[in-house]
């Protein structure tokens, strides 16, 4: 039997010993062997640092995002291969979709967010400019930059595709090369995906390496610029936390560990309410998808005392309809666990739970199986338990399989206290149709959970469910759940980067950030900036307009035309009594409109559309007879790789005759990349 190859230092390499056998979860037959013996881990890390790191760092966020999208499209075309292999892990087609399509979908999501929420640059600004001196010549700006490090990913066996891609996408977008170490039981599926990635040539060489088998001395090679993202048991997490590279060399460690997630049935729910059925369906789904081998699966089922029998009966009835067996059979609803060893671990956990709970459905020692041998394959019956009063084990023991325990509560405070006994979880769900219950429970649960699902009849049709981490929401949890945080949209990218406070003059910060800084030098030329294409525009290009005096007729006309007859614009006595206005003032939006009239060049040209205004503030009232003028400056230029135009952010600074700032805001426009692209272009989707 051949040994599964790793992809390290630019080549595929098999272990130099016989390795450990990896068995088909359904048939028990040996598929392959895994071994990392013979891998030079120092060379692996050096390859990432010296080849992959520089290649990724040279790319802008938009360029990295483009590669992620290309990769997602490529992997989507190879899904049939992945689905076929996924059957051997014990996963049904539905389970495989969660893993395979979920992973590819995460690539698409990060590709989109990279284009829309990050600049076409290698630096990300964090927050507003901080004035550090009275004269405006000394300012501060927080920014994020890529670290010259390596992102090591140690993944669990349960999600061989999603587990890799959900870590790879934000790290790659942040500019880091990755070294992936998958769970050995299902590493052959991860390796198949990596083979497709490497063969495609989409990612720069060295930006992705794969280690099948033991991590060996990999962590010994890491230092202060490197990070490790770990998903697995709390026991292994403790070993990693005590590693010298983490303790003494500043390696950043993110952990997603054991999690005793709960679902709570609200005290307002009655047997005839649709929320009861939603609750039962949610529990059964989380017990049986991936045979309960999900870090987000429901382990504790919290119900009001009066509803316990009804809930147990409903869950048991639905579980009785779950067909267990060969996942290749279309009639099978739940496949096998990942390995015989995993099944034995779950059986041990059930025995521990039975110290303070009774089995009310299922038999951990016997299960009827369709299309397979129940003993040769890693099959297990779904098992539901009911905890006895004062039970401790359901809050301490995680059965990583199709097992859940029902606990009862008497009040909302007691339900929150029971949930908190899990000492921190990835996710909790509350099924209620009472907004006050939702508020009270959320306030109690939020400190103990990374994510909360509030489910009722109104959001059920669109809900993605209790156990589905989403790329735009954070995945992680406090305490027992490891204290780590992944995904969360751009948060997951910034997590891999270094935030630095930079101090200097406005001109220096403009040079460093590539974005015009208030107080920096403006370039006023003879050509109106609206006559310049994207290729000709430069950060700092400015138009300083003529002036416009605001008249009473202007204010009266605007009030009548728009219907905005607020007293400050129409009632002299009331306006005079207002200490802020001291008399009739111009509408703020009138000021913005007049400002546009001062700086807009009306003829067709490179500016194709105005698609928004950001950060609008009215700072000084404009009275009748005041004169305004505008300085409009190119603040940021962002080309779009998929269009003939790009985005230009302009800073509009509106002042009065005394030099006081009247209004400040950013104008967002679409500008053609060249003079030839100025007409007839579709600007939808701006």
ZAVEX-503070 format. One record per residue (C-alpha): residue in three letters; x, y, z. Coordinates in pm, whole numbers, padded with zeros to 5 digits, always signed. Layout:
! residues N
ALAXYZ...
This chain:
! residues 686
UNK+00000+00000+00000UNK+00143+00338-00102UNK+00206+00617+00144UNK+00018+00944+00099UNK+00254+01209-00034UNK+00315+01550+00117UNK+00383+01858-00095UNK+00688+02029+00052UNK+00966+02254-00077UNK+00825+02246-00429UNK+00781+01870-00473UNK+00563+01575-00378UNK+00734+01352-00123UNK+00631+01024+00044UNK+00736+00927+00395UNK+01044+00708+00419UNK+00884+00448+00649UNK+00574+00228+00624UNK+00357+00490+00794UNK+00028+00451+00976UNK-00270+00289+00799UNK-00574+00498+00704UNK-00894+00297+00672UNK-01213+00346+00476UNK-01469+00455+00736UNK-01742+00252+00565UNK-01569-00076+00476UNK-01276-00078+00715UNK-01035-00148+00427UNK-00700+00024+00413UNK-00694+00320+00172UNK-00342+00450+00217UNK-00078+00517+00480UNK+00044+00846+00621UNK+00394+00936+00728UNK+00600+01253+00742UNK+00924+01064+00815UNK+01208+01206+00607UNK+01060+01554+00563UNK+01311+01833+00628UNK+01089+02071+00823UNK+01355+02342+00827UNK+01352+02334+00447UNK+00970+02346+00445UNK+00962+02664+00653UNK+01251+02816+00458UNK+01067+02750+00131UNK+00761+02928+00267UNK+00966+03225+00390UNK+01201+03264+00095UNK+00983+03159-00200UNK+00612+03170-00109UNK+00617+03467+00127UNK+00783+03721-00104UNK+00569+03610-00400UNK+00244+03662-00207UNK+00364+03983-00040UNK+00426+04145-00379UNK+00058+04110-00467UNK-00204+04364-00367UNK-00519+04257-00184UNK-00713+04276-00510UNK-00460+04058-00691UNK-00474+03800-00412UNK-00853+03812-00419UNK-00849+03750-00795UNK-00639+03437-00742UNK-00876+03311-00473UNK-01168+03347-00712UNK-00979+03164-00988UNK-00897+02890-00739UNK-01260+02858-00629UNK-01372+02824-00991UNK-01105+02564-01059UNK-01189+02353-00754UNK-01556+02375-00839UNK-01479+02196-01163UNK-01314+01909-00975UNK-01590+01850-00720UNK-01689+01508-00854UNK-01347+01372-00762UNK-01374+01518-00413UNK-01727+01388-00359UNK-01621+01034-00453UNK-01336+01041-00201UNK-01556+01200+00064UNK-01777+00888+00068UNK-01481+00697+00209UNK-01470+00932+00509UNK-01822+00819+00600UNK-01984+01138+00472UNK-02317+01140+00291UNK-02362+01364-00012UNK-02523+01624+00214UNK-02228+01601+00454UNK-01987+01635+00163UNK-02165+01947+00040UNK-02113+02110+00379UNK-01741+02031+00359UNK-01657+02065-00010UNK-01902+02328-00134UNK-01872+02510+00198UNK-01495+02534+00155UNK-01516+02651-00206UNK-01787+02900-00107UNK-01553+03043+00156UNK-01293+03108-00116UNK-01556+03292-00321UNK-01663+03496-00019UNK-01310+03608+00065UNK-01239+03685-00299UNK-01541+03915-00302UNK-01459+04079+00030UNK-01100+04132-00074UNK-01215+04324-00380UNK-01491+04524-00214UNK-01363+04590+00137UNK-00986+04607+00102UNK-00780+04853-00105UNK-00585+04767-00420UNK-00275+04800-00208UNK-00073+04610+00052UNK-00159+04841+00342UNK-00492+04870+00526UNK-00580+05180+00729UNK-00743+05124+01068UNK-00967+05401+01192UNK-00950+05773+01144UNK-00650+06003+01145UNK-00550+06108+01497UNK-00441+06475+01537UNK-00137+06482+01767UNK-00061+06854+01763UNK-00252+07182+01751UNK-00103+07299+01422UNK-00194+06989+01224UNK+00167+06911+01128UNK+00197+06602+01350UNK-00061+06328+01312UNK-00102+05957+01373UNK-00260+05674+01177UNK-00307+05309+01264UNK-00242+05071+00976UNK-00210+04700+00905UNK+00076+04545+00710UNK+00157+04186+00616UNK+00400+04002+00842UNK+00701+03826+00686UNK+00593+03500+00846UNK+00436+03162+00785UNK+00080+03052+00867UNK+00078+02691+00990UNK-00265+02527+00985UNK-00324+02214+01195UNK-00669+02086+01106UNK-00907+01827+01246UNK-01026+01518+01060UNK-01392+01612+01038UNK-01370+01879+00764UNK-01080+01784+00534UNK-01174+02044+00270UNK-01352+02329+00449UNK-01110+02311+00741UNK-00820+02384+00508UNK-00984+02642+00283UNK-01143+02846+00562UNK-00796+02899+00710UNK-00615+02935+00378UNK-00837+03210+00234UNK-00792+03483+00498UNK-00424+03400+00555UNK-00344+03416+00183UNK-00541+03739+00148UNK-00333+03877+00437UNK-00015+03798+00242UNK+00101+03485+00425UNK+00218+03152+00281UNK+00050+02849+00440UNK+00167+02509+00561UNK-00128+02271+00604UNK-00123+01969+00834UNK-00458+01782+00800UNK-00608+01523+01033UNK-00461+01187+00932UNK-00792+00994+00915UNK-00912+01200+00618UNK-00585+01348+00489UNK-00626+01174+00153UNK-00917+01404+00068UNK-00721+01714+00169UNK-00428+01589-00041UNK-00654+01547-00344UNK-00763+01910-00315UNK-00403+02029-00273UNK-00299+01829-00583UNK-00561+02017-00782UNK-00441+02350-00642UNK-00075+02281-00718UNK-00148+02142-01064UNK-00354+02450-01152UNK-00057+02682-01102UNK-00295+02951-00977UNK-00122+03019-00645UNK+00243+03125-00638UNK+00487+02845-00564UNK+00562+02818-00193UNK+00237+02982-00088UNK+00084+02641-00004UNK+00256+02331+00132UNK+00103+02011+00269UNK+00233+01782+00544UNK+00058+01445+00574UNK+00131+01263+00897UNK+00298+01396+01209UNK+00392+01764+01236UNK+00732+01645+01355UNK+00966+01936+01430UNK+00764+02187+01228UNK+00683+02409+01525UNK+01049+02411+01630UNK+01126+02608+01313UNK+00879+02889+01384UNK+00946+03232+01530UNK+00796+03566+01623UNK+00648+03649+01282UNK+00476+03310+01244UNK+00137+03180+01349UNK-00032+02849+01416UNK-00407+02798+01372UNK-00519+02478+01543UNK-00853+02295+01536UNK-00880+01986+01753UNK-00893+01858+02109UNK-00832+02065+02421UNK-00561+01815+02520UNK-00360+01877+02203UNK-00421+02251+02237UNK-00256+02246+02580UNK+00048+02071+02433UNK+00073+02341+02167UNK+00033+02620+02423UNK+00331+02486+02616UNK+00555+02451+02309UNK+00878+02655+02343UNK+00811+02839+02016UNK+00482+02965+02161UNK+00613+03032+02511UNK+00947+03188+02427UNK+00960+03286+02058UNK+00634+03472+02019UNK+00457+03235+01779UNK+00090+03336+01763UNK-00140+03045+01846UNK-00511+03042+01763UNK-00713+02754+01905UNK-01053+02613+01827UNK-01102+02326+02071UNK-01373+02122+02243UNK-01709+02290+02262UNK-02021+02178+02448UNK-02260+02382+02236UNK-02620+02409+02347UNK-02961+02482+02201UNK-03225+02638+02426UNK-03598+02610+02378UNK-03751+02936+02500UNK-03997+02931+02793UNK-04258+03096+02569UNK-04279+02800+02327UNK-04587+02576+02352UNK-04652+02236+02185UNK-04864+02391+01910UNK-04607+02662+01820UNK-04396+02628+01501UNK-04088+02702+01710UNK-04109+02358+01871UNK-04074+02185+01535UNK-03788+02419+01441UNK-03612+02330+01766UNK-03652+01955+01719UNK-03537+01969+01356UNK-03232+02169+01459UNK-03129+01923+01728UNK-03171+01618+01503UNK-02984+01788+01217UNK-02688+01868+01439UNK-02683+01516+01581UNK-02677+01348+01240UNK-02500+01573+00986UNK-02141+01447+00958UNK-02254+01183+01215UNK-02234+01456+01477UNK-01862+01511+01410UNK-01886+01889+01403UNK-01722+02128+01643UNK-02046+02330+01629UNK-02286+02038+01686UNK-02546+02057+01963UNK-02431+01856+02265UNK-02668+01997+02529UNK-03043+02039+02471UNK-03191+02281+02726UNK-03572+02274+02760UNK-03829+02401+03012UNK-03920+02132+03266UNK-04281+02125+03151UNK-04178+02060+02789UNK-03918+01788+02850UNK-04132+01483+02774UNK-04280+01640+02461UNK-03937+01743+02332UNK-03779+01403+02401UNK-04069+01230+02230UNK-04045+01454+01923UNK-03667+01421+01892UNK-03683+01043+01938UNK-03954+01009+01674UNK-03750+01204+01422UNK-03428+01014+01507UNK-03612+00687+01453UNK-03652+00785+01087UNK-03277+00837+01037UNK-03133+00561+00819UNK-02771+00475+00904UNK-02539+00308+00656UNK-02324+00333+00347UNK-02332+00700+00242UNK-02326+00596-00124UNK-02682+00464-00078UNK-02935+00737-00166UNK-03165+00628+00118UNK-02902+00674+00390UNK-02937+00984+00607UNK-02632+00932+00831UNK-02302+00770+00739UNK-02015+00639+00947UNK-01784+00811+01189UNK-01438+00884+01051UNK-01276+00575+01207UNK-01328+00277+01437UNK-01109+00455+01690UNK-01337+00756+01678UNK-01639+00535+01740UNK-01472+00388+02048UNK-01397+00738+02178UNK-01764+00831+02141UNK-01875+00514+02317UNK-01645+00598+02609UNK-01796+00947+02624UNK-02149+00800+02632UNK-02050+00577+02923UNK-01919+00880+03108UNK-02243+01067+03041UNK-02447+00773+03174UNK-02301+00847+03517UNK-02564+01118+03550UNK-02796+01065+03250UNK-03015+00792+03103UNK-03036+00687+02739UNK-03383+00765+02604UNK-03316+00682+02239UNK-03057+00470+02056UNK-02812+00197+02148UNK-02438+00275+02143UNK-02357-00094+02101UNK-02596-00182+01821UNK-02721-00014+01504UNK-02908-00133+01196UNK-02697-00049+00893UNK-02794-00025+00525UNK-02546-00141+00261UNK-02250-00204+00489UNK-02115-00411+00777UNK-02197-00245+01109UNK-01878-00364+01276UNK-01627-00330+00994UNK-01744+00023+00931UNK-01739+00294+01198UNK-02118+00308+01240UNK-02298+00426+01552UNK-02663+00481+01635UNK-02775+00834+01719UNK-02801+00845+02099UNK-03017+01083+02302UNK-02981+01102+02680UNK-03178+01274+02954UNK-02978+01418+03240UNK-03079+01359+03597UNK-03108+01660+03835UNK-02771+01810+03922UNK-02586+01624+03644UNK-02228+01743+03594UNK-02102+01523+03309UNK-02305+01685+03027UNK-02115+02007+03103UNK-01776+01835+03104UNK-01778+01549+02851UNK-01794+01608+02475UNK-01909+01305+02274UNK-01776+01392+01928UNK-02045+01199+01744UNK-02424+01165+01707UNK-02498+01221+02076UNK-02690+01488+02269UNK-02818+01522+02624UNK-03146+01684+02731UNK-03133+01903+03042UNK-03427+02087+03198UNK-03448+02437+03344UNK-03703+02624+03551UNK-03628+02988+03461UNK-03442+03194+03206UNK-03169+03268+03459UNK-03127+02896+03519UNK-03106+02827+03145UNK-02833+03087+03109UNK-02647+02941+03407UNK-02666+02590+03260UNK-02532+02712+02927UNK-02244+02889+03102UNK-02143+02564+03274UNK-01999+02459+02939UNK-01719+02711+03020UNK-01726+02870+02676UNK-01860+02742+02346UNK-01845+02813+01975UNK-02218+02858+01928UNK-02553+02847+02104UNK-02900+02870+01961UNK-03217+03002+02120UNK-03553+02912+01970UNK-03809+03168+02084UNK-04069+03404+01944UNK-04052+03640+02243UNK-03822+03942+02184UNK-03778+04001+02557UNK-03666+03642+02611UNK-03427+03684+02317UNK-03276+03998+02471UNK-03243+03850+02819UNK-03087+03524+02703UNK-02855+03694+02454UNK-02717+03925+02721UNK-02652+03624+02942UNK-02505+03397+02674UNK-02294+03641+02470UNK-01991+03643+02707UNK-01974+03263+02683UNK-02016+03214+02308UNK-01858+03316+01980UNK-02187+03305+01790UNK-02557+03303+01878UNK-02848+03193+01659UNK-03188+03339+01744UNK-03438+03123+01559UNK-03811+03165+01516UNK-04084+03139+01254UNK-03980+03469+01095UNK-03620+03385+01004UNK-03642+03006+00974UNK-03682+03002+00596UNK-03351+03180+00544UNK-03161+03055+00849UNK-02843+02861+00775UNK-02885+02668+01098UNK-02716+02629+01432UNK-02404+02449+01316UNK-02299+02640+01004UNK-02002+02877+01039UNK-02025+03149+00775UNK-01726+03328+00621UNK-01865+03672+00704UNK-01922+03589+01074UNK-01660+03505+01336UNK-01597+03140+01414UNK-01448+03068+01754UNK-01537+03095+02117UNK-01401+03180+02463UNK-01282+02954+02741UNK-01314+02583+02674UNK-01372+02654+02303UNK-01012+02770+02279UNK-01034+03149+02281UNK-00952+03169+01910UNK-01129+03353+01632UNK-01140+03273+01262UNK-01334+03399+00961UNK-01551+03705+01036UNK-01498+03857+00693UNK-01210+04105+00679UNK-01156+04056+01053UNK-01007+03717+00968UNK-00762+03884+00730UNK-00655+04156+00973UNK-00607+03892+01243UNK-00304+03769+01045UNK-00156+04117+00997UNK+00039+04356+01219UNK-00131+04673+01340UNK+00110+04962+01382UNK+00060+05323+01490UNK+00253+05551+01252UNK+00329+05911+01352UNK+00452+06185+01126UNK+00360+06481+00911UNK+00054+06462+00684UNK+00280+06449+00377UNK+00477+06157+00519UNK+00161+05964+00604UNK+00024+06024+00255UNK+00343+05877+00111UNK+00332+05577+00345UNK-00037+05494+00314UNK-00101+05582-00050UNK-00408+05773+00067UNK-00429+06150+00089UNK-00405+06266+00449UNK-00585+06579+00568UNK-00329+06856+00592UNK-00108+06707+00323UNK+00005+06897+00016UNK-00260+06955-00250UNK-00171+06973-00618UNK-00378+07235-00798UNK-00319+07218-01171UNK-00454+07385-01482UNK-00661+07079-01577UNK-00980+07009-01385UNK-00938+06668-01211UNK-01272+06558-01357UNK-01108+06582-01703UNK-00840+06325-01603UNK-00870+05951-01655UNK-00772+05705-01386UNK-00430+05669-01549UNK-00372+06045-01523UNK-00512+06112-01177UNK-00280+06126-00880UNK-00350+06126-00507UNK-00349+06491-00399UNK-00487+06634-00726UNK-00719+06918-00626UNK-00966+07169-00757UNK-01014+07486-00552UNK-01341+07635-00664UNK-01480+07982-00702UNK-01719+08107-00433UNK-02095+08108-00400UNK-02297+08338-00173UNK-02602+08178-00014UNK-02916+08390-00040UNK-03256+08387+00128UNK-03406+08299-00210UNK-03181+07991-00225UNK-03306+07871+00113UNK-03673+07948+00040UNK-03660+07772-00297UNK-03493+07463-00151UNK-03751+07444+00128UNK-04042+07474-00112UNK-03892+07242-00375UNK-03797+06961-00135UNK-04069+07002+00129UNK-03803+07037+00403UNK-03962+07324+00596UNK-03786+07262+00928UNK-03817+07578+01138UNK-03443+07659+01126UNK-03486+07728+00754UNK-03831+07891+00751UNK-03918+08051+01088UNK-03690+08349+01170UNK-03809+08386+01531UNK-03777+08017+01616UNK-03441+07994+01439UNK-03311+08297+01628UNK-03414+08139+01959UNK-03207+07830+01885UNK-02864+07883+02048UNK-02692+07672+01785UNK-02834+07846+01479UNK-02901+08205+01594UNK-03115+08275+01290UNK-03221+08130+00957UNK-02965+07881+00822UNK-02924+07696+00494UNK-03021+07331+00475UNK-02719+07106+00505UNK-02814+06928+00184UNK-02851+07264+00012UNK-02489+07336+00107UNK-02382+06997-00036UNK-02578+07065-00354UNK-02429+07410-00397UNK-02084+07263-00332UNK-02138+07010-00611UNK-02237+07292-00841UNK-01904+07457-00766UNK-01676+07158-00831UNK-01856+06949-01095UNK-01738+06969-01455UNK-02061+06914-01651UNK-01924+06787-01983UNK-01894+06412-02059UNK-01556+06285-01957UNK-01365+06030-01753UNK-01596+06065-01450UNK-01873+05818-01527UNK-02087+05827-01214UNK-02115+05945-00855UNK-02207+05639-00647UNK-02205+05769-00294UNK-02109+06007-00019UNK-01930+05890+00297UNK-01868+06047+00636UNK-02082+06355+00576UNK-02065+06607+00861UNK-02216+06958+00888UNK-01976+07154+01108UNK-02067+07523+01097UNK-02413+07669+01017UNK-02438+07865+00693UNK-02644+08186+00724UNK-02793+08413+00463UNK-02510+08610+00305UNK-02237+08359+00388UNK-02003+08266+00106UNK-01883+07909+00054UNK-01608+07750-00152UNK-01480+07394-00195UNK-01144+07220-00207UNK-01197+06879-00369UNK-00896+06649-00346UNK-00823+06299-00477UNK-00798+06093-00161UNK-00773+05736-00287UNK-00761+05562-00627UNK-00878+05201-00658UNK-00872+05044-01007UNK-01115+04759-01070UNK-00943+04465-01234UNK-01265+04341-01394UNK-01382+04670-01548UNK-01267+04962-01762UNK-01305+05199-01470UNK-01202+05234-01110UNK-01316+05402-00793UNK-01191+05742-00684UNK-01253+05876-00335UNK-01239+06257-00311UNK-01224+06462+00006UNK-01462+06758-00009UNK-01372+07042+00226UNK-01638+07317+00226UNK-01542+07643+00399UNK-01701+07985+00451UNK-01569+08335+00402UNK-01390+08317+00739UNK-01210+07994+00655UNK-01429+07794+00890UNK-01513+07440+00784UNK-01882+07426+00694UNK-01906+07065+00578UNK-01671+06774+00520UNK-01735+06450+00337UNK-01598+06200+00087UNK-01736+06187-00267UNK-01721+05846-00438UNK-01699+05834-00816UNK-01635+05587-01094UNK-01367+05708-01333UNK-01266+05559-01668UNK-00920+05404-01681UNK-00839+05584-02003UNK-00986+05854-02227UNK-01117+05584-02463UNK-01336+05440-02185UNK-01536+05754-02114UNK-01860+05682-02296UNK-02109+05406-02332UNK-01994+05204-02034UNK-02226+05013-01802UNK-02173+05135-01446UNK-02425+04909-01276UNK-02302+04731-00969UNK-02111+05036-00852
